[in-house]
Amino acid sequence: MKHLLILAALLPFSAFAQPLNTTNNPNQPGYVIPSQQRMQTQMLNQQQQQQSMLKQQQQTQTRMQQQHLQTQMNNSSQRIKQAQPGGMTTQQHMLPQNQNGNLQQSTSPSSTSQ
């Protein structure tokens, strides 16, 4: 009798109880298999990373092409200036540079003999 009384007292609270997982019910339309959803998310993330990498590679390639074209234009312009009458000779125009692009320090024979 005591158990029945406790059950009757708790019965109104059972209306507040809800199923554990109402959002992923296989009987409902739009049900998604959790493992399939994880795989789709991973594939989407991988696709976004690959697109980002391709974009970076394309930007790098474009930058390198622009630098190469600028170098070619500078070289062509230099040759045109040298080929013109009264143009500077290579020795007058080009200064010696080291691998870093800095001017080389040269010692002339006249300054070392003094």
Rosetta blueprint (number, residue, H / E / L):
1 M L
2 K H
3 H H
4 L H
5 L H
6 I H
7 L H
8 A H
9 A H
10 L H
11 L H
12 P H
13 F H
14 S H
15 A H
16 F H
17 A L
18 Q L
19 P L
20 L L
21 N L
22 T L
23 T L
24 N L
25 N L
26 P L
27 N L
28 Q L
29 P L
30 G L
31 Y L
32 V L
33 I L
34 P H
35 S H
36 Q H
37 Q H
38 R H
39 M H
40 Q H
41 T H
42 Q H
43 M H
44 L H
45 N H
46 Q H
47 Q H
48 Q H
49 Q H
50 Q H
51 Q H
52 S H
53 M H
54 L H
55 K H
56 Q H
57 Q H
58 Q H
59 Q H
60 T H
61 Q H
62 T H
63 R H
64 M H
65 Q H
66 Q H
67 Q H
68 H H
69 L H
70 Q H
71 T H
72 Q H
73 M H
74 N H
75 N H
76 S H
77 S H
78 Q H
79 R H
80 I H
81 K H
82 Q H
83 A H
84 Q L
85 P L
86 G L
87 G L
88 M L
89 T L
90 T H
91 Q H
92 Q H
93 H H
94 M L
95 L L
96 P L
97 Q E
98 N L
99 Q L
100 N L
101 G L
102 N L
103 L E
104 Q L
105 Q L
106 S L
107 T L
108 S L
109 P H
110 S H
111 S H
112 T H
113 S L
114 Q L
